[in-house]
């Protein structure tokens, strides 16, 4: 692996991500403190003629357009310029714009639904809205986790049954050994966008399926693919998906609770007429985002623990440390993963253990005695 190249790439991606987050926060904060959010609300109310439903939709449209204008240069840099500079992108610029439009469309629909839930619940119960909203959003998260492979993935990618029958049978048998019922093994076309490789066990229950990117299939041996999938199956065996959803809902609940307190303190300021005022939506995003950022090191620590456990499971299940080591090296080189990030970078930004640590653990692994 070219460590200098990987380090440079990940550092620039990290800086762009931090800049995008900071820029969004600054824009939202300025909208609140300057009364800009109240002005957007007034425009929406004037057009909607008193309809809360239409007011919320119009407000979200204006806020989304403003956010896109601010975020677009950084998004293009991160998704196109940087990927091409480091030789990772195979995507035509027109395809990137199309995907951006699709992503914004999906995001807009989810934003409108979320805003409507919040605003109607705030009117219904100004004291308990946050608890009921947490339940509603928890249900939405579960539904999306189940339907994403069926409804969302095909919007962006071509997915087809894997034609390599021997490999497909081998992976289905591996899933059965792990107790995971899958619909089948599918080839996930990434090569028209990137040279990076990926694999996933997506969906919940009847929608669960194995996804292997064509870039993974082209560069990795069957043994390497098997051990990579064994790692993904470990998340099923240890119920990590449900644990992750539970943690996400807990953080969401805390964020909504904090938002409720901040909204209470904001009434009468910044042009807010009350807690149910649609102009307070940026405050909700800011307060919830602040909670998420503060707890991000904890979330990453939990995720890294799950990933280390999944690595051990993959080694125990396949008894093929050599394939695991070669797969990690190949994935790291193919995806330009930073092999040895600093400790502070790992704590703040990494949801997976560094490649060097995963390789060392595999080299020290020994089969369980029976």
Protein Blocks (a to p, Z undefined) as FASTA:
>chain_A
ZZklmmmmmmmmmmmmmmmmmmmmmmmmmmmmnommmmmmmmmmmmnnopaklmmmmmmm
mmmmmmmmmmmmmmmmmmmmmmmmnopaccdfklmmmmmmmmmmmmmmmmmmmmmmmmmm
mmmmmmlmmmmmmmmmmmmmmmmmmmmmmmmmmmmmccdddfblmlmmmmmmmmmmnopa
cfbdcdddfklmbmcdcdddedehjlgccdddfklmmmpcfklmmmmmmmmmmmmmnomm
mmmmmmmmmmmmmmmmmmmmmmmmmgopahiabfklmklmmmmmmmmmmmmmmmmmmmmm
mmmmmmmmmmmmmmmmnopaklmmmmmmmmmmmnopafbdcfklmmmmmmbdcfklmmmm
mmmpccddZZ
